[in-house]
Amino acid sequence: MNRVAAENARTVNILLVEDDDGDAKSVHRAFGAAKIVNPLVRAVDGVDALDILRGTNGRTKIAAPYLLLVDLNMPRMNGIELVQALRRDPEFHSCIVFMLTTSIRDEDKVAAYDGNVAGYILKERVGHDFQKLVEMVRGYWRIVELP
């Protein structure tokens, strides 16, 4: 089995929680360019993400294990509120979450890390080259053992 096939054999479902269509398309393109075939599902906000994780309101439930890439500023339920909801739920309290945001506010960073996010990633540092984000995600699931 070649390296790419071996990595993809460890199926990790990725939930992208992003309200901006342009950013979501950039992430999808970067995953495609990196030939990552892991399922990538998009939610448009925290409420939609919870519906996908729970399989409620007509949304198809994604299987664990999963990794979440969560935008901070979204309508209805923002990224911090989503992380807080996940941490309160016994089924999702150990979800791996990376915050993906434009906010450089210390208050947002502290709130995110108080929710035990795995990382706080500034979109401007990733820039328009979302390939950097994809490489970080690939490296993470290649070396971390998931239940």
For each residue, the residues with C-beta under 8 A, 3 or more apart:
1: 5 6 9
2: 5 6
3: 6 7
4: 7 8 35
5: 1 2 8 9
6: 1 2 3 9 10
7: 3 4 10 36 138 141 142
8: 4 5 11 36 37 38
9: 1 5 6
10: 6 7 141 142 146
11: 8 38 39
12: 38 65 66 67 141 146
13: 38 39 41 62 63 64 65 66 67
14: 31 38 39 40 41 66 67 68 69 137
15: 41 42 43 49 52 53 62 66 67 68 69
16: 24 27 28 40 41 42 43 68 69
17: 42 43 44 45 46 48 49 68 69 70 71 74 79 82
18: 23 24 27 42 43 44 69 70 71 74 100
19: 44 45 71 73 74 75
20: 23 24 71
21: 24 25
22: 25 26
23: 18 20 26 27 71 123
24: 16 18 20 21 27 28 42
25: 21 22 28 29
26: 22 23 29 30 128 130
27: 16 18 23 24 30 31 40 69 130 133 134
28: 16 24 25 31 32 40 42
29: 25 26 32 33 130
30: 26 27 33 34 129 130 131 133 134
31: 14 27 28 34 36 38 40 134
32: 28 29 35 36
33: 29 30 131 134
34: 30 31 131 134 135 138
35: 4 32
36: 7 8 31 32 40 134 137 138
37: 8
38: 8 11 12 13 14 31
39: 11 13 14 62
40: 14 16 27 28 31 36
41: 13 14 15 16 52 62
42: 15 16 17 18 24 28
43: 15 16 17 18 46 48 49 51 52
44: 17 18 19 48 74
45: 17 19 48 49 74 75 76 77 78
46: 17 43 49 50 70 74 76 77 78 79 81 82 85
47: 50 51 76 77
48: 17 43 44 45 51 52 59 76
49: 15 17 43 45 46 52 53 68 70 77 82
50: 46 47 53 54 56 77 82 85
51: 43 47 48 54 55 56 57 58 59
52: 15 41 43 48 49 55 59 60 61 62
53: 15 49 50 61 62 66 86 92 95
54: 50 51 59 61
55: 51 52 59 60 61
56: 50 51 59
57: 51
58: 51
59: 48 51 52 54 55 56
60: 52 55
61: 52 53 54 55
62: 13 15 39 41 52 53 66
63: 13 66
64: 13 147
65: 12 13 96 146 147
66: 12 13 14 15 53 62 63 95 96
67: 12 13 14 15 95 96 97 98 137 140 141
68: 14 15 16 17 49 86 95 96 97 98
69: 14 15 16 17 18 27 98 100 133 137
70: 17 18 46 49 79 82 83 97 98 99 100 117
71: 17 18 19 20 23 74 79 99 100 101
72: 78 79 80 99 100 101 102 103 108 112
73: 19 78 79 101 102 103
74: 17 18 19 44 45 46 71 77 78 79
75: 19 45
76: 45 46 47 48
77: 45 46 47 49 50 74 81 82 85
78: 45 46 72 73 74 81 82
79: 17 46 70 71 72 73 74 82 83 99 101 112
80: 72 83 84 108 111 112 115
81: 46 77 78 84 85
82: 17 46 49 50 70 77 78 79 85 86
83: 70 79 80 86 87 97 99 112 115 116 117
84: 80 81 87 88 115
85: 46 50 77 81 82 88 89
86: 53 68 82 83 89 92 93 95 97 115
87: 83 84 92 93 115 116
88: 84 85 93
89: 85 86 92 93
90: 93
91:
92: 53 86 87 89 95
93: 86 87 88 89 90
94: 147
95: 53 66 67 68 86 92
96: 65 66 67 68 118 140 146
97: 67 68 70 83 86 115 116 117 118
98: 67 68 69 70 117 118 119 120 121 137
99: 70 71 72 79 83 112 117 119 120 121
100: 18 69 70 71 72 121 123 126 133
101: 71 72 73 79 108 120 121 122 123
102: 72 73 122 123 124
103: 72 73 108 109
104: 122
105: 108 109
106: 109 110
107: 110 111
108: 72 80 101 103 105 111 112
109: 103 105 106 112 113 120
110: 106 107 113 114
111: 80 107 108 114 115
112: 72 79 80 83 99 108 109 115 117 120
113: 109 110 116 117 120
114: 110 111
115: 80 83 84 86 87 97 111 112
116: 83 87 97 113
117: 70 83 97 98 99 112 113 120
118: 96 97 98 140
119: 98 99 136
120: 98 99 101 109 112 113 117
121: 98 99 100 101 125 126 133 136
122: 101 102 104 125 126
123: 23 100 101 102 126 127
124: 102 127
125: 121 122
126: 100 121 122 123 129 130 132 133
127: 123 124 132
128: 26
129: 30 126 132
130: 26 27 29 30 126 133 134
131: 30 33 34 134 135
132: 126 127 129 135 136
133: 27 30 69 100 121 126 130 136 137
134: 27 30 31 33 34 36 130 131 137 138
135: 34 131 132 138 139
136: 119 121 132 133 139 140
137: 14 36 67 69 98 133 134 140 141
138: 7 34 36 134 135 141 142
139: 135 136 142 143
140: 67 96 118 136 137 143 144
141: 7 10 12 67 137 138 144 146
142: 7 10 138 139
143: 139 140
144: 140 141
145:
146: 10 12 65 96 141
147: 64 65 94
